[in-house]
Amino acid sequence: MINMIEDIFSKNPEFCKDSYTIYICGVGGQGIIKTSTIIGNGAINEEKNVVMSEVHGMSQRGGIVSTELKIGNYKSSLIEEFSSDMIIGFEPIEVVRNLNKANKDTKIIINTQPIIPSNISSQKNSYPDINEVIAILRENYNYVYPIDGSQLAKESGNILTLNMVLLGAATADETFPISKDNIIIAMQNNLKANFYDINAEAIEKGYEKVKSLQ
């Protein structure tokens, strides 16, 4: 899988001005679909057009899940190869598997804690060393932000806030098209009130972590 990185890192897309594309990948049970919904609502709050893909793969716990969002004047939600502005990776190897969406300037937010997808755990191949994965990513991509999102979620008070940690991390990048404030508002519009504080803290932890890496 690591060889996939070296095979495609030099590809370059043609970008569309005044637009932004986000590819989100991981496994079922990590809150990927909710994350996409919140990003979409945040874009609407800022009066931006947004289209979102259907879920690819199996969304039950342990199955592979990915979503694609395009913010701007788009009709199709599918992101072309090597043209994603940002990848938000909830699971390290799922990032590697989807690097055909990335180019050297793609912002890569990657949770460093593995949650092995069911289709990989059933195979005999061993899981690659995460430090080696990160090292190769950094050699070939200009903006790689590895964070232990699972640990930050625990520090926020609940491991289930991992998705908000990674979403907060995304907002820390200056090119992200939605403000952190509007992401928090969108979060509040999509979650029950008793979860606001813990998820807002998770967003802040992710935000501060990526700021410290820049």
URBELZI-V139577 format. One record per run of one state. SS is the DSSP state (helix for helix, strand for strand, loop for the rest). FROM is the first residue (numbers start at 0). LEN is the number of residues. If there is no record, write none. Layout:
# URBELZI-V139577
ss->SS from->FROM len->LEN
ss->SS from->FROM len->LEN
This chain:
# URBELZI-V139577
ss->loop from->0 len->1
ss->helix from->1 len->7
ss->loop from->8 len->11
ss->strand from->19 len->9
ss->loop from->28 len->3
ss->helix from->31 len->14
ss->loop from->45 len->4
ss->strand from->49 len->3
ss->loop from->52 len->3
ss->strand from->55 len->2
ss->loop from->57 len->3
ss->strand from->60 len->1
ss->loop from->61 len->2
ss->strand from->63 len->8
ss->loop from->71 len->14
ss->strand from->85 len->4
ss->loop from->89 len->2
ss->helix from->91 len->6
ss->loop from->97 len->1
ss->helix from->98 len->3
ss->loop from->101 len->5
ss->strand from->106 len->5
ss->loop from->111 len->6
ss->helix from->117 len->4
ss->loop from->121 len->8
ss->helix from->129 len->11
ss->loop from->140 len->2
ss->strand from->142 len->5
ss->loop from->147 len->1
ss->helix from->148 len->8
ss->loop from->156 len->2
ss->helix from->158 len->13
ss->loop from->171 len->8
ss->helix from->179 len->11
ss->loop from->190 len->2
ss->helix from->192 len->21
ss->loop from->213 len->1
